[in-house]
């Protein structure tokens, strides 16, 4: 193929001049701001894994459903996604509880392969029912914050992204408060630490599992609603969102909440800088290379203590 | 069991005659069914018999397809030979992935992710390499020359795909009863026990990976020269890997006939619904059906259709 119209040939000589401190600073800033969402996605995934040892392969598709719910609420009821994310999180909580009760619970002690295949099935259903319901055209949700920008010296900040980052960080903080300060939260941590021990001291494991799956799904649902104003979405986005979430929790350490949080920021900054130095279509290569390295050199992840 | 064998022989005898009797669309459906049965059979060696879930087998289809297509386009090498070069390169990639994964002791989810990551890296590299067409992909000009793996008559592809399926199945049947198959099953059932009993688990897992990726890579040539175009997102994409996995699991992983039965259940469903649902604007419908089937199989028939059918047949006989 000739590929004559591709910008790669034109871009290269200029690239050296373009990559200066401002550009790198902007890349870092964008990376950190988007990282809040990555962290929230990964926190949800790692919570489900930490408590139940089940990988939610439908994680990204749940995020996409959060986006479409925000879109429905915005177009039908005129709700701004920065308000409706609470409703989206609630709906995804219910979905998570249903999936756990109806599908995962019967095979929670089966070999991991079975759970992986089951969740793959759930992912297919969620992704393609979204495709049936909403079609393949990219959507974006209108928000009153969408066009506002702030200037920080030579760097600009998209206000919508800033608010998304703050809300995501707030939610992750609230989750850790919940895990450390409430009875249900403590029970969840006990179940994650030692399931038999938790049973012996009288933890209602089924209730804990339901709560964990529900909260994990709610996190990623909120993450979806919060990104819907600036990230155009299609049903097919779910798969790459799942894979990104897996990347982050592996890098941070499966089952580790601080690992998920830091991993989210790390991957986002790495991708963002990757887009500055390489072309934007190559930025995913950065996180996959990072994933392969971590898998081989430290499969427990940066914050993980042991391998599952 | 004897009736099942007789039925299988009858079907086998009927398959070569069928294309003469069917409308061309049905010939296409059968062609896809055979081809996916072959790919599922190749995946079955690693995922079914050895129990190592790979969700990145599209990488091997892609490497095989791109290799033979590039060799044909740039060097004029016949795909009948390029097919084996593609298989060898795919096996090389499989050996690298398997060596790293198994040497570092990755299991279950970690191995799944490693295979996904490698497949995605392949996809992104192909998307960004102008020499292999970049995002536009490769297009193969139609010459209709059988020496170039191109046929004017669609029924020829039917026979080639049938040959792929039969060869893959024969290989699985040969393998199953020999040391190789038995060692793989031992690894799947309890790797620690297999190791303790003296099975060189690392070597056999690696061998399963190499065999599986070689066969898948060879299949890539059929993909390229049946569809005449290669796009990185479809030939290296995760959805293709999922298509392969679902067929094996639904039919019954770790059985000789499982991948074939799985493909006969799912491929016609996929092709027909792609055809009819797409006309009605329901383009994701067949994948919803896949998902539901996968969930139902895992929850109610965790061993797949073939062991289930066998149990039914046994109950009737006894």
Interface residues (C-beta under 8 A of the other chain):
Chain A: X1 X3 X6 X8 X55 X103 X106 X107 X110 X112 X113 X114 X116 X117 X118 X120 X121 X122 X123 X124 X125 X126 X127 X128 X129 X130 X131 X132 X136 X235 X239 X243 X246 X247 X250 X279 X281 X282 X284 X285 X288 X289 X291 X292 X295 X296 X299 X307 X308
Chain B: X51 X53 X100 X104 X105 X106 X108 X109 X110 X112 X113 X114 X116 X117 X118 X120 X121 X124 X125 X127 X128 X130 X133 X134 X135 X136 X137 X138 X139 X238 X239 X242 X245 X246 X249 X282 X283 X284 X285 X287 X288 X290 X291 X292 X293 X294 X295 X297 X298 X299 X302
